Amino acid sequence: MERVHQLQDRVAFLEGQVKWHYPHQLLHRPVSLLDPEVSVRRVTDQVSYPDDHAIVSRILSAYRLAALDQEDLGNSMWKVFFSDKHEELHTVFMRGSLEEARDVLRKPGNSGLQYGFSMLCAGLYDMKAPDEALHEGARQYLDWLLCLAEHIGAVRMYNPEVALGRAIKADDLISKIEQILGISIQIPNPYPFEAGLSTARGVLTDRVPMALYQAWKTQSCRGHRATTDFGDRRRPRIRCLLRVVDHKIKIVPPKSFFSDEQLYDLIVNVDLLSEMDERVAHAYLTKVARQARQLLSINHEANAHTVREWITRSGAPAYERVPCYIRKGYVEETVRFR
């Protein structure tokens, strides 16, 4: 019970930090270099919906089957998120009609569906969010996009010792990133009223620069057989857009992952292992050590246990640890098991 109270206190703290804004401490450069190029836009409410009856029906079936195997989340912070933000939605998906579920899925800004995944949810960047908050969000997204461009060599690294002012345009950054990656980037905006940084490619939101960065990291260190991942659930949307990753990438549900014996060249986990119950996280890591040549973990260390603690005990033969360049407070750990 004490651990649950600690998690609740942490959730309350996090909500206080991000309810309306991203703190300036998360930025990698002065506000003065970013603000002149920040323009906020909301996705129109005239989003066209395809005939999604079949896909919503499949989602409900999959969700209800998965719920049958769901164990208690233990000391995971997501247990608190679920009870505070997702329990009513769980009732809709388990016992509601297809139409009710479709309304939730089509308009995530009206509920807590994406709480913990995205700023597009009730209470964060919904229709009640003030303009100042949306501007601060767009500023942070531009900063992350610039970090990506610096990391892959699309632009020069910002040097605070030589504080030269320079214009930073989002569309110029995207064009330079496309040249390095050899792709065409179009940003899908399937959700009405989603707010973010205005670009010619679409409304750029919090997960876009992160997903591009993660795909680049995956592409940089993957081998020649197969890759799988778990965590950061919005990444597949950008994977389809990127075309950096191919058919060798697999997103594996937990039950399948624990039952198969396939050998993977690379397993990727982003923003999840340190948020799981420690027992569950260690079960994943033990399985990874048996069936992967490499693990790429991008996680924070703000909770009770860390990936490093398990790695230290595992005796892995090769281990690298560096701060995540794009996201402050996160660490990238690459483990080579064989």
N, C-alpha and C positions, 0 to 999 in steps of 0.2 A: 504493500500500500504506500509506503514511503517513496518508493521509486516512481509510482504513478503520480504522486503529488509533485515530485521533482520534474517529471515530464510535463505536467500541466503548467508548472511555473515557467518552464523553458518555452512552451508554446505561447504563453501569455507575453513573455519577454520578446519573442520573435515577432508576434503580432504588433507589439508596441513599436518595434523597429521598422516594420515594412508596411504598416497599415496604409499609410498615405504616401510614403516616399522611400527612395533608396538614400541612405546617408552618404554624404560626400566622401566619407572615409573609404568607400568602395571604389572610387574613381582612381584611375592611374595617371591622371594629368589634371591641371587646373581647370576649373569650371570655365574660366575665361576663354580657353581654347576650344571648348565644346559648344557653349551656348549660342554663338553666332550661327551655327549650322543646324541647330535643333529645331525641327518643325514637327508638331504633333498632328496626327490625323486619326480619326476613328473610321473603322470599316462601316460602309453604308448598311442600313437595315434592309436593303433590297437584295440580300443574298439569295440566290436561286438555289432551291433544293431539288436534287434529283429524286427519282422514285426510290426512297430508301427503306421501303417496307421490308425487303428481304434482308438487308444488312442489319437493321435494328432487330429483327427477329433472331438472326444468328447471334447477335451480341447478347440478347437476353438469354438465349439457350446456353451459350458459353458461360455467362456469368452465373447462372443458376447451377450449372454443373460444377463450376469451380467452387462455389460456396459450400457444396457438400463436402469438399476436402479441406476447407479452411480450418486451420487450427487456431487456438488462441494466440494473439500476437505478442503475448508476454510483455517484456519491457520495451518494446518498440515504441518510438514516438508516434508512429502511425496509429497505434491503438487509441491515443488521445485524439488525434485528428479525426479518426473514424467516429468516435463517440460524440465529438463536438460538431463535426461538419458533415459527416457522410451517412449517419445512421438513417435519416429520413429518406435519403436517396436509395439506400440499400433496400428499404421497404418497397419503394417504387419498382426497383429492378427485380425484386423477388416476387412481389404479389400484384404489382400494378399492371395496367393495360399496355399494349404496344404503343398506343398513342401517347400515354403519359411518359413512357420512357423516351420516345422520340422527341418530345418537347424538351426534356432535360438535355439530351444529347445535342440537339440542334442549337440550343441557346445556353451554353455553360455559364455565361455571365449573369444569369438569373439565379444561380444556386452555388453551393460550395463544391460542385463536382470536381473542379480542377484545383481546389485548394491544396497547396503543397507542390503543385506541378507548374502552375502558371498564375500570373497576376489577373487573368481574366476569370474572375469569380466574384460572387456577392461579397461585399465588404472590402474588396481591394479595388481593382480598376474597373468597377462597374459604372453604371450611368450616374451614380452619385459622387464619383471621385472628382475632386476639384481640378481645375486646369493646372494649378501649380504642381500637383502630384503627378499628373500625366506628363508634364514637361520634365520633371525630375527623372521619371522612368525613361523617357525617350533619350535624355542625356546619358543615362547609364547604358542604354543599348548601343548608342553611338560609341561610347568608350569601349565597350566589349568588342564591337565590330573593328575598331581601330587596333585593339590588342590582337585580334585574329590576324589582321593584315600585317602587323609587325612580326608576329610569331612565324608566319610562313614566308616572310621576306618580300611581301608585296609593297611595303613602304618602309622607310627608314625608322629605326627605333627612336622614340622620344627620349631626349636626354634632358633631365631637369637642371643639369649643370650648365647647359647652354639654352637658356629659356627663350628661344626664338618663337615668336608668334607665327602661326601658320593656319590657313583656312583648312578645315576638315569637312569635306562634303561626303555624305553617306553614299551617294551614287558613284562618286569617284572611287571610293574605297571598294565598293562592290565590283566595279569594273576591273580594278587591279587584282582583287581576289580571284575573279573569274579567269584572268590571264594566267595566274600562277597555277590554279587548280585545273585549268583546261575544261571548264564547264560553263554552262549558262544557268544563272540563278534567277529563278522566278519564285517569289514568296507567296504561297497560297494563303488566302484569308477566308476560310470557310465559315467563320463565326461572326454574326452581326454585332456591331458596336465594339469590337475589339479595338483598343487604342494602343498606339505606339509611335515609332519614328516614321515619318513620312518619307518614302522613297519612290522612285519611278517603277520599282519592281513590286511594290505592294507595301502594306503597313508592316514594318519590322518590329517584332515584339521580343520579349525576354528570351525565349527559347531558340530563336533563330541563330544568333551568333554562337551560342553554346553548342547547338547541334552541328553547325558547320565545323567548329573547332574539334568536337569529339569525332566527327567523321574523318577529319584530317589526321588526327592522332591515330585512329584505328587503321587508316590506310597506310600510315607511315611505318607501323610496326607489325602489320599482319603478315602471315606466312603464305603458304601455297595450298593449304588444304581447306580448313574451315575455321570460321570465327563465330562465336556466339556471344550474346550479352544479356544482362538483366539489369533493370534500373532505368530511370529517366524515361518515362513512358512516351514522351512526345517525340523522341528522336526518330522513329521510323518515318514520320511525315517528311522530315528533311532528307533522310536517306534516299527516298524516292526522287526527291528534287535534285540531289547532288550528282548522282550517278558515279560518285567516287568509289562507292562500294558496290559489289556485284552479287551475283547469285550465291556466292560462297558465304555470304553473311547470313546467319540464322538468328532469329529472336526466339528463344526457347522458353516455353512455360515451365514452371518449377517441377511439375510432376514428370514431364518428359525428360527434363535435365537430370533428375535424380535416377531415372530408370534406364537411361541409355548408357552405352559404354564407348561412345565415339571419342576418338582422340582429336582434340582441337589444337590448332596452332596458336590461337589467341582467344582469350576470354576477357571481355570488357565489362566492368561494373562502374556505373557513374551515379553518385549521389544516392546510395542506398545501403551499402554494407554497414556503415556506422550508424544507420538509422533503424536497423533491424534489432530484434532481440539478439543478444550475444550468442546464445546457443544456436539460433538459426543461422546467423552470419558465419559461425565457425563450421557448421555443417556444409554450407555452400563452399567455403574456402577449402575444406578438406577434400570435397569432391573435385574442385578445380585442380588441386595439386595432383590428383591421381590421373586426370584426363586432359591436361593442357600443357603445352610447352611454355606458354607465357600467360601472365595475368596483367592487365592494365586496370588499375583502380584509380578513380578520381573521386575522392571523398573528403569530407571535413572531419575534424577531430574534436567536435564540440560536445559529444555525448559520452556515455560511460565507458565505451570500449572503442578501440581503433583497429584498423587493418594492420598497422605496423606491429601491434602487440602479438597478433596471430603469426605474422610473418617471422618475427623474432623467434618465436617458439618452434616454428616449422622447420628451421634449419635449411631454408631454400639456398641453393648454391650460388645464385646471383640475384642481386637486389639493387634497384636504383630508386632514389627518392628525391623529388624536386618540388618546389612550390608550383601550383598551377598558375600559369602566367595570366590567363584570362580572368580567373575568378579568385579574388583574394580570400584567404582563409581555407582554401582547399589544397590538397596535396596529391600529386601524381606519383604513384608507386608502380613500378614495373618489376615483376618477379619472373625469373626464368627458372622453371622447375627441371628442365632437361635439355 
